[in-house]
Amino acid sequence: METAANVPLLGLNDGRTIPQLGLGVFKVDARETARVVAQALEIGYRHVDTAQMYGNEAGVGEAVRASGLPRGDVFVTSKLNNGHHRPDDAWRAFEETLATLGFEYVDLFLIHWPRVAQAGDRYVDTWKALEELHRDGRARSIGVSNFQVAHLERLAAETGTVPAVNQIELHPTFANAEVRAHGEAHGIRTEAWSPLAKGEVLADETVVELAEAQGRTPAQIVLRWHIERGTIVFPKSANPDRLRENLALFDFELSEGEVARIDALDRGEDGRIGAHPESFG
């Protein structure tokens, strides 16, 4: 199945689906969020990724409500802020997210970071709170973000719900292979944050060469690489032309050899550009 903009819908382990491509609003100014999301929805996006930490949930909700689209046509993700890793706090924070968005439910709600350096294994109890939110239907799907294999194994051992997704740093120079492989083996979809490595990978010689050969931009080549590997991506842009460019990924393909050349850019941990989940608070 595909969305209105020919974006594939991927199945989740809870029986629901998620558009493989969406719009991320990390660091989009709260005063500009409604305008940016409205533009994206008009262009054809049907998936928006926000978070309590971003401070712009209100703009996302405003744009979705004003779009005239049925609520069920737009997949909206938000994430639990780091200060709420207790069940009661998680419940209250989730209620605030619904009120801020102006929605009766969110399509996907994630634990943003495991916070093991500050809160130890408290993320297990936090996950149990999300399980309750999932059972009552207000979080249609639940998942995690920045979880390592050990964190996922702990959830599997002590709770009854496998996360629908794990949103992790992932781009050509940091393939995050171990976490990704664990997700594939256990039915957890992988979402990539910073899919373009904050733009750093776009000047790479291999990426530029492939873009020239395909008659595409470097960003389209890297995003298509994610798509062909089954990763869910939501690049950020406030520019309408760039929004259209990022959506125009479904009328070309990369060959196995081209994918392999991008795979070869992986530098393991040396390629990580964000914080490590074991230490980030």
NUMIVEX-780814 format. One record per atom (N, C-alpha, C, CB): residue in one letter; x, y, z. Coordinates in pm, whole numbers, plus 50000, padded with zeros to 5 digits. Glycine has a CB too. Layout:
<recs>
aXYZ/...
</recs>
This chain:
<recs>
m500834988050000/m500005000050000/m500875012550000/m499065000050122/e500315023849952/e501055036249945/e500175047649993/e501565038849803/t500815058650035/t500085070650073/t499755078649948/t500895079050173/a499155090349969/a498785098849857/a500005103149776/a498035111049907/a501165103449838/a502385107749769/a503255095949730/a503175117349858/n502655084249717/n503355072049677/n504405067449778/n504025074249544/v504255071449903/v505145066850008/v504665053150056/v505215077050126/p505505042950056/p505065029750102/p504615030050248/p506185019650085/l503625021850278/l503185019650415/l503805006550463/l501615019350426/l504555007150571/l505214995350625/l504394989650740/l506634998650671/g504324976550747/g503604970150856/g504384970450985/g503274955850820/l503674972451096/l504264972051229/l503854959051298/l503824984351314/n504554955551404/n504314942751470/n502994942351548/n505444939651563/d502304953851558/d501014954251626/d499844954151527/d500924966551715/g500154952051399/g499124951251298/g498804964451229/g497904946051358/r499394975351275/r499154988351212/r500214990951106/r499164999551318/t500095002151036/t501065005850933/t501585019850959/t500445004950792/i502755022750899/i503385035750915/i503975040050781/i504495035351025/p503765052750739/p504405057450617/p505925057250633/p503915071750581/q506615052050532/q508065050350543/q508805063650540/q508565041550431/l508205073850483/l508825087050476/l507925097350542/l509125091050330/g508505106350617/g507725116750681/g508535129450697/g507225112150816/l507995138650772/l508635151450803/l509055151550949/l507695163350772/g510325154450975/g510795156451111/g510775171251144/g512195150651129/v510425174551269/v510365188651308/v511325191851423/v508935192351349/f512355183751439/f513395186751537/f514045200151502/f514475175351541/k514085209051600/k514685222351586/k513915231651491/k516095220951536/v512695228051455/v511835237451385/v511225246751490/v510715230151303/d511405259851472/d510925269751568/d509425267851591/d511215284051517/a509035268151718/a507625266051752/a506715275651680/a507435267351902/r507215288051654/r506395298051586/r506225295051438/r507005311851603/e507085286551384/e507045283351242/e506485269451213/e508425284451185/t506295261551317/t505955247451297/t504645245451223/t505885240451429/a503605252851261/a502315251051195/a502425253851046/a501245260251258/r503165264351009/r503335267750867/r504095256850793/r504055281150852/v505185252050853/v506005241950787/v505225228950769/v507285239350868/v504535224650873/v503765212250865/v502615213750766/v503225208151003/a501965225350765/a500885227650668/a501405226450525/a500245241450690/q502595232350498/q503205231150366/q503435216550330/q504525238850361/a503995209150426/a504305195150400/a503045187050370/a505045189050519/l502005189350445/l500755182050423/l500175185550287/l499735185250532/e500275197950246/e499765202050115/e500565195450003/e499825217350101/i501875193850024/i502735187749923/i502475172749912/i504205190249957/g502035166550022/g501725152250016/g502245143950131/g502265146849892/y502935150050227/y503395142650344/y502195138350428/y504365151250428/r502305126450487/r501245121350574/r501815115250702/r500395111050499/h503005119650738/h503685114350857/h504525125850914/h504585101650822/v504305128951042/v505035139651108/v505605134251239/v504125152051135/d506895136751260/d507585132051380/d507975143851467/d508845123751342/t507405144551588/t507705155151683/t508065148851817/t506515164951698/a508205156951921/a508555151952055/a508245162752157/a510045147752062/q507985158452280/q507815168152387/q509035177152399/q507545160952520/m510215171352383/m511465178652396/m511595189852294/m512625169252384/y510955188552178/y511115198352071/y510345211252098/y510655192351940/g509325210452183/g508555222452216/g507655227452104/g509485233252255/n507345218952006/n506535223651893/n505355214551861/n507395224951770/e504935206551958/e503775197851935/e502535206051899/e503505189352060/a502375217851959/a501175225851935/a501055229551788/a501195238652021/g502165233151725/g502135236751584/g501795225051495/g503455242551542/v502285213251532/v501945201151456/v500445198751462/v502715188851511/g499905199051583/g498465196751597/g497635207051525/g498085196551742/e498055219651533/e497315230351466/e497265227951316/e497965244051495/a498405224351256/a498445222151112/a497605210251069/a499885220251066/v497665199451145/v496885187551109/v495395190551119/v497255175751201/r495005197451225/r493585200451242/r493075209951133/r493325206651380/a493935219451091/a493525229350992/a493605224150848/a494375241651005/s494215212450830/s494475207450694/s493225202850621/s495445196050701/g492185199550697/g490985193950636/g491075179050610/g490695200950508/l492245173350637/l492425158950620/l491795151550737/l493925155350606/p491235139850714/p490775131650827/p491935128750920/p490135118550776/r491685128851049/r492765126351145/r493475113251115/r492215126151289/g492745103251074/g493345090251047/g494255089950926/g492295080351030/d494265100550845/d495115100950726/d496525105950756/d494475109550621/v496745111550874/v498055117250908/v498625109851028/v497945132450936/f499765103851009/f500445096051114/f501325105751194/f501295084151053/v501045106851323/v501785116151408/v502475108551521/v500855127151466/t503775110851534/t504585105051640/t505005115951738/t505835097951582/s504975112851867/s505625121351966/s506405112552063/s504595130252043/k507205118952148/k508125111552232/k508125117352374/k509545111852173/l508295108352469/l508305112052610/l509585119452647/l508165099552698/n509425130852713/n510605138452755/n511375131152865/n510195152552803/n512645134452878/n513545126752964/n513275128153113/n514945130852937/g512575138453154/g512325140353296/g511145132453349/g512115154553324/h510535123953267/h509285117353306/h509405102253313/h508195121053209/h510555097353359/h510775082953364/h510275076753494/h512245079853346/r509055079553526/r508305072353628/r506915070353571/r508265080053767/p506265059253604/p504955056753542/p503965068153556/p504365044453602/d503795073653677/d502835084553694/d503225096753613/d502705088253841/d504535099753611/d505005111253533/d504775108953384/d506485113853559/a504995096653338/a504785093453197/a503325095253159/a505245079053167/w502415090753247/w500995092453221/w500635107153209/w500165085753331/r501105115253306/r500775129553304/r501355136353180/r501305136553431/a502595132753146/a503235138753029/a502485135152901/a504695134353018/f502015122752893/f501255118552775/f499945126352764/f500975103352781/e499275128252878/e498045136252877/e498335150352826/e497425136853018/e499475155952866/e499845169352820/e500095169452669/e501095174252894/t500715158752618/t500945157852474/t499615157752399/t501755145252439/l498655149752442/l497365149552375/l496705163252379/l496445139152439/a496775169852495/a496155183152507/a496855193252418/a496185187852653/t498175192652412/t498945202152331/t498685200052183/t500435200852361/l498655187552140/l498355184552000/l496895187351965/l498695169951971/g496025186052065/g494595187252039/g494025174751977/g494325199151949/f494595163152011/f494175150351955/f493595141452065/f495355143351886/e492815131552021/e492325121452114/e493305109752125/e490955116452069/y494235108852030/y495225098252032/y496445102651952/y494645084851976/v497575095951974/v498725097351885/v498925083851818/v500035101951964/d499475084351698/d499685071951623/d500845063851679/d499925074951478/l501855070851731/l503035064051785/l503615072551896/l504085061451674/f503875066352009/f504475073352123/f505715065752165/f503465074752243/l506825072952178/l508115066652206/l508715071352337/l509075069552093/i509475062652402/i510405067052506/i511595073052432/i510855055052602/h511875085852458/h512855092952375/h514295087952395/h512795107752406/w514695086152519/w516035081052551/w515925071652671/w517045092752581/p516735061252679/p516655052152794/p517125058452925/p517465039752767/r518025068152918/r518505075453037/r519135066253140/r517375083253100/v519855056253098/v520425046653194/v521465053053284/v521045035153120/a522175063153235/a523205069553319/a522595076953437/a524035079253235/q521355081453423/q520705089053530/q519665080853605/q520055101453473/a518965072153534/a517805065453593/a517925050253596/a516575069253519/g519085044853563/g519265030453567/g518275023153478/g519125025553708/d517585013453537/d516645005453458/d515205010453470/d516704990853501/r515025023053509/r513675028353525/r512875027953395/r513735042553578/y513585027453282/y512885027153153/y511965015053141/y513885027253039/v512235004453220/v511364992653215/v509984996253270/v511984980853294/d509935002953384/d508655007053440/d507975017453352/d508845012653582/t508775026153291/t508215035953198/t507555028953080/t509305045653149/w508215018553031/w507645010752919/w506325004252960/w508635000052872/k506234999453083/k504984993453129/k503855003753130/k505164987453269/a504195016353159/a503185026953153/a502735029053009/a503735040153212/l503675028552915/l503305030052774/l502445018252728/l504565031152687/e502705006352783/e501854994952748/e500404997652786/e502364982152820/e500185003952901/e498815007352942/e498195017552848/e498815012753085/l498995027452806/l498495037452712/l498115030952578/l499545048452690/h498895020952540/h498595013552417/h497305005552433/h499755004252380/r497144999252548/r495944991152570/r494674999552570/r496064983552702/d494765011952620/d493535020052622/d493295027452491/d493605030052737/g494215025652394/g493975030552259/g494425044752231/g492565029652229/r494895051852331/r495295065752306/r496695066852248/r495215073752435/a497495056552264/a498755055252191/a498565043152101/a500015053452289/r498255045651974/r497885034751885/r499025024651869/r497485040251749/s500265029751864/s501455021251865/s502445027351964/s502085019851721/i503325019152019/i504335024152111/i505705018752071/i503995020152256/g506715026352102/g508055022352066/g509085029552151/g508315024951920/v510305028652108/v511415034452183/v512325042152086/v512215023452259/s513235049552144/s514185057152064/s515535056452135/s513725071952044/n516575054452058/n517945053952111/n518185042252207/n518255066852183/f517435031452191/f517655019752276/f518715010752213/f516325011852295/q519605006152297/q520634996752256/q520094982452271/q521924998752341/v520854972752222/v520414958852227/v520124954552371/v521464949652164/a520994958052464/a520784954052604/a519484959552659/a521944958652690/h519124971752621/h517864977652669/h516664970252610/h517794992652632/l516754966852483/l515664959552418/l515514945552477/l515914958652267/e516624939252508/e516574925852568/e515954926552707/e517984919752576/r516214937252780/r515624938852912/r514104940352901/r516244951052984/l513644948152805/l512194949452786/l511574936052750/l511904959852676/a512234928452664/a511704915452623/a511594905952741/a512574909352514/a512544906652833/a512564897452947/a511544901253054/a513944897153008/e511224914153066/e510434918653181/e509074924553147/e511224928853256/t508744925753018/t507454931352979/t506824922652870/t507604946052931/g505604926152833/g504894917552738/g504724922952599/g503574914552791/t505294934952572/t505084941352442/t506424944352375/t504264954252458/v506574939852253/v507774943052174/v507574956852113/v508034932252063/p508534966052126/p508374979252065/p508074978151915/p509634987852088/a507184986751868/a506864986751725/a508034992251645/a505604995051698/v508715002351700/v509855008251631/v510945011551733/v509435020951554/n512145013151682/n513265018851758/n513865029751670/n514345007851798/q513775042051716/q514295053451640/q515735056051687/q513385066251658/i516685054651595/i518105055351632/i518875064051533/i518715041251636/e520045068851577/e520935075451483/e521365065351377/e522165081651555/l521185068951251/l521525059651143/l521705067651014/l520425048651126/h522865065950953/h523185072650827/h524355065250764/h523525087950848/p524775068450643/p525805060350578/p527105058850655/p526105066250447/t527525068950730/t528785067650803/t528605061450942/t529445081150816/f527375059250984/f527105052151109/f525875043451090/f526895062151228/a526095031251045/a524995022251010/a524315016051132/a525505011350921/n524925017651251/n524315012551375/n523884998051357/n523115021351416/a524794990151302/a524454976951249/a523914967351354/a525654970851184/e524504967151473/e524064957551575/e522634960151618/e524994958151696/v522314972851643/v520954976151688/v519954973551576/v520884990951734/r520324977251456/r519444975051342/r519174960151321/r520054981151215/a520214951951328/a520064937551307/a519184931351416/a521434930651305/h519354935951539/h518514930851648/h517044934151619/h518944936951784/g516784946451573/g515404950151542/g514814941451433/g515344964651500/e515584939051327/e515094930751218/e514784916551265/e516114930351105/a515604911451355/a515414897851404/a514214896551497/a516664893151475/h513764907751555/h512694907051654/h511444914951613/h513214912351787/g511344918451487/g510134924851438/g509984939351478/g508954917451486/i511094946051507/i511084960151546/i511534968451426/i512004962751671/r510694977251379/r511064985851267/r512124996051311/r509814993051211/t513054998851222/t514085008751251/t513745021951186/t515455003851202/e513765032551266/e513625046151216/e514975053051231/e512505053951294/a515315061451135/a516605068351136/a516445082951171/a517305066951001/w517075087151282/w517195101651300/w518565106051248/w517005105751451/s518615118451204/s519785123851133/s520145115051013/s520995124851230/p519175112250925/p519445103150814/p520475108250715/p518175100250743/l520715121450716/l521715127350626/l522975131450701/l521125139550554/a523125126450825/a524305129650908/a524495144650920/a525575123150849/k523395151650946/k523415166350957/k523995172750832/k524225170651079/g523835166250719/g524315171350591/g525745168050559/g524155185950588/e526475162250656/e527895159750636/e528165149850523/e528505154550764/v527285140050509/v527525129450410/v527235134150267/v526675117350442/l526585145550253/l526155149850120/l527325154450032/l525155161150132/a528455157450095/a529635161450017/a530585149749992/a530375172550089/d530205137950040/d531075126350021/d531225123349871/d530505113950095/e532425119949833/e532735117649692/e531865106949629/e534195113949675/t531655096049703/t530825085149650/t529385089649630/t530865073049744/v528835096649729/v527445101249720/v527285111049605/v527015107849853/v528225120249591/v528165130149482/v528235123149346/v529295140549496/e529115113449335/e529265106149208/e527985098649172/e530435096249217/l527385092149270/l526135084849245/l525015094549208/l525745076549367/a524975106149273/a523945116049243/a524075120849099/a524045127949340/e525305123349057/e525515127848919/e525105117148819/e526985131648898/a525425104648851/a525085093648760/a523575091748749/a525745080748808/q522865093948860/q521415091848861/q520625104348821/q520975087449000/g521325115748810/g520615128148782/g519755132548899/g519765126648658/r520245129749020/r519525132849143/r520415141349234/r519085119949216/t519855146249345/t520655153549441/t521305143549537/t519795163949518/p522405147449601/p522995138549702/p522005134649812/p524205145249765/a521165143949855/a520185140649959/a519225129849911/a519405153150000/q518785130649788/q517875120449736/q518555106749730/q517375124349597/i519825106549695/i520565093849691/i520625087549829/i521995095949635/v520965095449930/v521095089950065/v519725085750119/v521735100250160/l518705093750097/l517375090050144/l516865077550072/l516395101550123/r517165076449943/r516765064349870/r517495052149925/r517055065849720/w518745053649965/w519505042850030/w518775038050155/w520935047550066/h518305047250236/h517515043550354/h516255035850313/h517145056050436/i515555041250215/i514295035150172/i514525020750128/i513655043350057/e515545018450050/e515775004949996/e516214995150103/e516825005549886/r516725000150215/r517104991450326/r515944989350423/r518294997250400/g514774995050392/g513594993150475/g513515002150596/g513534979350520/t514345012450600/t514365021650713/t513295032350697/t515755028250727/i512725036650808/i511755047550811/i512535060550831/i510675045550924/v512275070550748/v513025083050756/v512085094950757/v514005084250638/f512535105950820/f511735118250826/f512685130150829/f510785118250950/p513305133250713/p514205144750707/p513475157750737/p514875145550569/k514215167250792/k513645180250828/k513955190550720/k514185185050965/s512975198750686/s513205210350601/s512035219850617/s513395206350453/a512315232750613/a511265242850612/a511125249150474/a511565253650716/n511905244250378/n511925249650243/n511005241350154/n513375249850186/p509995247450091/p509045239650009/p509715231649897/p508015248849949/d510715237449834/d511405230149726/d512125217849781/d512405239349653/r512745219549897/r513445208249958/r512455197850007/r514325213050074/l511315202250057/l510285192750098/l509855184149980/l509065200250157/r509655190449865/r509275182849746/r510395173549703/r508915192349631/e511625178449707/e512775170349669/e512885157949757/e514065178549678/n512715159749888/n512835148449980/n511725138249962/n512835153450123/l510625142449903/l509505133249880/l509625125949747/l508195140849886/a510475131049659/a510585125549524/a511615114349519/a510965136549423/l511305103449587/l512245092349601/l511745079349540/l512555090149746/f510555079649483/f509905067049449/f509735064849300/f508575066549515/d510505072449221/d510495070249077/d511885066549026/d509995082749004/f512765062249117/f514075057149078/f514545047249183/f515105068749061/e515545039349147/e516095029449240/e517615029749233/e515575015249207/l518245024749337/l519685022549338/l519935007849306/l520315026549474/s520995005149233/s521364991249206/s521984985249332/s522344990349086/e522094972049334/e522764965549448/e524184970749464/e522784950249429/g524854973149353/g526214978349361/g526264992349418/g526854978249225/e525285000749383/e525255014349437/e524955014149586/e524195022749363/v524035005649628/v523755004149771/v525004999549844/v522584994149795/a525724990049787/a526934984849850/a527994995649864/a527474973149769/r528095004449766/r529085015249775/r528755024749890/r529135023049642/i527475027349911/i527085035850024/i527275028350156/i525615040650009/d526935015450156/d527175007250276/d528635008150320/d526794992550250/a529535008750224/a530975008550253/a531455021350321/a531755006450126/l530605031550331/l530985043950398/l530915042750550/l530095055250350/d530325032050599/d530145030150743/d531485030150816/d529395017050771/r531585038250922/r532795039051003/r532555033751144/r533315053351009/g531455026851165/g531165021851298/g531025033151397/g532255012251343/e531445030951521/e531305041051626/e532015054051591/e531835035751757/d533045053351509/d533745065651469/d532865074651384/d535025062151393/g531805069051328/g530905077151246/g529755083351323/g530365068851136/r529615079951450/r528515085451531/r528705100451546/r528435078551671/i527635108251525/i527735122751540/i526895127851657/i527295129651412/g526005119551708/g525175123451821/g525675116951949/g523705119651796/a524925119152056/a525295113752186/a525105098552190/a524455120252297/h525905091952272/h525735077652291/h524595075152389/h527055071152341/p523695065852358/p522545063452446/p522905059452589/p521695052852386/e524055053852609/e524435049652745/e524775061652834/e525625040152739/s525075073052774/s525495084552855/s524565096552844/s526885088852816/f523735097052739/f522905108852719/f521795109552824/f522295108652578/g521545121552877/g520515123352976/g519405132352930/g521085128753101/
</recs>
